[in-house]
Amino acid sequence: MTQPTPAPRTAQMYAWIAQHLGASALGADGQLRIEPASSDASFRRYFRVTLDDATTRIVMDAPPEHEDCRPFVKVATLFRDAGARTPEILAADVEQGFLLLSDLGSSTYLDALIATPANAPKLYADARNALLAIQRASRPGVLPNYDRELLARELALFPDWYLARHLGVDAEAKRAALEPVFARLLDCALAQPQVFVHRDYHSRNLMVSGEGFPASPGVLDFQDAVFGPLSYDLVSLFRDAYIDWEEEQELDFVIRYWEAARGAGFPLSADFHEFYRDYEWMGAQRQLKVLGIFARLKHRDGKDGYIKDMPRVAAYLRRTAERYRDLLPLARLLDELENRQSVLGFTFS
């Protein structure tokens, strides 16, 4: 049966693949052996191409009017040189927006953790080691700074998209209560040691890639990496929008990182409670941002698949807001939004 004529962008991509892979990517019918590899919240598309020898390659399609491939190429090399397992860049045309990559497999951490939760300690130990390798390689002036302006711009997504657009709340009336909370979160983030930050270091972007060097996990979706707060990727990993753990288990994961990071020479507090506060406050910044992003994906981009994960993210945010006196205005706002009263249980001041 004749395949339908591909859309112009897809036809352009097919021609580029043929240029680099030739007949080895064609089946007996002369058609390209290609299938979607993963979905993405951006304009990027990923495809898996199967070759004659049964090995596979990944093709990234990043329309240049919407996406820039160059940060992906730069960070892939930077993190790989640090010892993380990132895709190898086999061919690149940044002007057209096409990359040919090695394939790190199709099993995400999320898939593996849901299938076998008992594997979490081993998988997270590997993820911790990969993260520490990236952080140890950190140096200023290589990646954009995760500065106050960028962090604040992310926080603004919460009133603009989550409150106003998603919940239909008068966001302007809430900004006065949010501003001092946002200021404290920003101060805390910027006071932390500054390292390379992936920005989306979580179970959907980590692949179960086997043993050996570079070590598992395979690391994806790092093109927005910056130089910023040390705890950002850590809280992305352990307060994941897509899977959660009892706090006792989470504490164990975080303590193991804190001990390893101090052993690696990072200037972290010798008081774990202080470190955990910074971790939680960094998490609040990320959770406010993520709620805004998920709302924007639905209302601007027509992608409503992330709405089901909002309650998990909001629960993380509530837990932190109720725990610290400086964040009480946020806790009260969350109560108002949910039209409920909560019993505040302080553990740290």
Residue pairs with C-beta under 8 A, 6 or more apart in sequence:
3 31
5 11
6 14
9 61
9 63
10 61
12 96
13 47
13 59
13 61
13 98
14 32
14 34
16 93
16 96
16 98
17 25
17 32
17 34
17 49
17 59
17 100
18 25
18 32
20 90
20 91
20 100
21 49
21 51
21 57
21 100
23 52
24 51
24 52
24 53
25 32
25 33
25 34
25 49
25 50
25 51
25 57
26 32
26 33
27 33
32 49
33 49
33 50
33 51
34 47
34 48
34 49
34 50
34 59
35 47
35 48
36 45
36 46
36 47
36 48
37 46
37 47
37 48
37 58
37 106
38 46
40 46
40 221
41 293
41 297
41 301
41 303
41 306
42 66
42 67
43 62
43 63
43 66
43 67
44 60
44 61
44 62
44 67
45 60
45 61
45 62
46 58
46 59
46 60
46 61
47 58
47 59
47 61
48 56
48 57
48 58
48 59
48 103
48 106
49 56
49 57
49 58
49 59
50 56
51 57
55 103
56 103
57 90
57 100
57 101
57 102
57 103
58 87
58 100
58 101
58 102
58 103
58 104
59 98
59 99
59 100
59 101
60 69
60 72
60 98
60 99
60 101
61 97
61 98
62 68
62 69
62 72
62 97
62 98
62 99
63 97
64 94
64 95
64 96
64 97
67 97
68 94
69 92
69 94
69 97
69 98
69 99
70 94
71 223
71 224
71 225
72 99
72 222
72 223
73 89
73 92
73 94
73 99
75 86
75 143
75 222
75 223
75 225
76 86
76 87
76 88
76 89
76 222
77 86
77 89
78 137
78 142
78 143
78 196
78 225
79 86
79 134
79 137
79 196
79 198
79 219
79 222
79 225
80 86
80 88
80 214
81 137
82 133
82 134
82 136
82 137
82 196
83 130
83 133
83 134
83 137
83 213
83 214
83 215
84 130
84 133
84 134
84 214
84 215
84 219
85 104
85 130
85 209
85 214
85 215
85 216
85 217
85 218
85 219
86 214
86 218
86 219
86 220
86 222
87 101
87 102
87 103
87 104
87 218
87 220
88 101
88 102
89 99
89 100
89 101
90 100
90 101
90 102
91 98
91 99
91 100
92 98
92 99
92 100
93 99
104 207
104 209
104 218
104 220
105 207
105 208
105 209
105 210
105 218
106 207
107 207
107 208
108 203
108 204
108 205
108 206
108 207
108 208
109 123
109 127
109 202
109 203
109 204
109 206
109 207
109 208
109 217
110 203
110 204
110 242
110 243
111 208
112 119
112 123
112 208
113 119
113 120
113 123
113 203
113 243
114 243
120 245
120 249
123 208
123 217
124 237
124 238
124 253
125 256
126 215
126 216
126 217
127 201
127 206
127 217
127 237
128 237
128 253
128 256
128 257
128 260
129 215
129 260
130 214
130 215
130 216
130 217
130 219
131 198
131 201
131 233
131 234
131 237
131 257
132 257
132 260
132 261
132 264
133 215
134 195
134 196
134 198
135 195
135 196
135 230
135 233
135 261
135 266
136 264
137 196
138 194
138 195
138 196
138 227
140 194
140 227
141 227
142 196
142 227
143 196
143 197
143 225
143 226
143 227
144 150
144 226
144 227
145 226
145 227
145 228
146 189
146 194
146 197
146 199
146 226
146 227
146 228
146 229
146 232
147 190
147 228
148 186
148 190
150 226
151 185
151 186
151 189
151 190
151 228
151 285
152 182
152 186
154 285
154 288
154 289
154 292
155 182
155 185
155 186
155 285
155 288
155 289
156 292
157 288
157 289
157 291
157 292
157 293
157 295
157 296
158 178
158 288
158 289
158 291
158 292
159 171
159 174
159 175
159 178
159 292
160 171
160 292
161 292
161 293
161 295
161 296
161 299
161 300
162 288
162 291
162 292
162 294
162 295
163 169
163 171
163 174
163 337
164 170
164 171
165 295
165 296
165 299
166 295
166 298
166 299
167 337
169 337
174 333
177 329
177 330
177 332
177 333
178 329
178 330
178 333
180 329
181 326
181 327
181 329
181 330
184 281
184 326
184 327
185 281
185 282
185 284
185 285
186 285
188 277
188 278
188 281
188 282
189 228
189 229
189 232
189 281
189 282
189 285
190 229
191 278
192 229
192 230
192 231
192 278
192 282
193 229
193 230
193 266
193 267
193 268
194 227
194 228
194 229
194 230
195 227
195 228
195 229
195 230
195 266
196 225
196 226
196 227
197 225
197 226
197 227
197 228
197 229
197 232
197 233
198 205
198 219
198 222
198 225
198 233
198 236
199 222
199 224
199 225
199 226
199 232
199 233
199 236
200 221
200 222
200 224
200 236
201 219
201 233
201 234
201 236
201 237
202 236
202 237
202 240
202 241
202 242
203 237
203 240
203 242
203 243
204 221
204 242
205 219
205 220
205 221
205 222
206 217
206 218
206 219
206 220
207 216
207 217
207 218
207 219
207 220
208 216
208 217
208 218
209 216
209 217
209 218
210 216
229 282
230 261
230 266
230 268
231 275
231 278
231 279
231 282
231 283
232 282
232 286
234 254
234 257
234 279
234 282
235 279
235 280
235 282
235 283
235 286
236 286
238 245
238 250
238 253
238 254
239 250
239 283
239 286
239 287
239 316
241 290
241 294
241 306
241 309
241 312
241 313
242 309
242 312
244 312
244 315
244 316
245 253
247 319
251 276
254 275
254 276
254 279
255 272
258 268
258 272
258 275
261 268
262 268
262 270
268 275
269 275
269 278
273 348
276 348
277 324
277 348
280 320
280 323
280 324
281 320
281 324
281 327
283 316
283 317
283 320
284 317
284 320
284 321
284 327
284 330
287 313
287 314
287 316
287 317
287 320
288 317
290 313
291 310
291 313
291 314
291 317
293 306
294 306
294 307
294 309
294 310
294 313
295 310
297 303
297 304
297 306
298 304
298 306
298 307
314 334
317 330
317 334
318 331
318 334
318 342
320 327
321 327
321 328
321 330
321 331
321 334
322 331
322 342
322 344
322 345
323 345
323 346
323 347
323 348
324 346
324 348
324 349
325 346
325 349
328 344
331 342
331 344
335 341
335 342
